Amino acid sequence: MKVRKENRVLTVDEADKAFYLSEGYDVVEAKNGEYVVSEKATGGRTYSIAEYSKLEAENAELKAENTSLKAATKKLKAENTGKNTEKSEKAEK
């Protein structure tokens, strides 16, 4: 089994897999001459303040978008319910 952290690729035993995952290594497979991550690391990673700030900004943007989409969905459901009620009243007449 192969593990990779940054530009370092190691061949390790399956028994050592948990240790390397906790140290920040990803389990990788070679496909078309490139290493493809098959299992992400579970620890041992650090991120720069710039990366963290970027993710924080993206998170805030996505939360705002989610809130507006929920409001739009609620409005459309209310409009749709009103139309369905009108149709059923016309059908009864």
Secondary structure, DSSP 8 states (H G I E B T S, - for coil): -EEEETTEEEE--GGGHHHHHHTT-EEEEEETTEEEEEE---S-----HHHHHHHHHHHHHHHHHHHHHHHHHHHHHHHHHHHHHHHHHHHH-
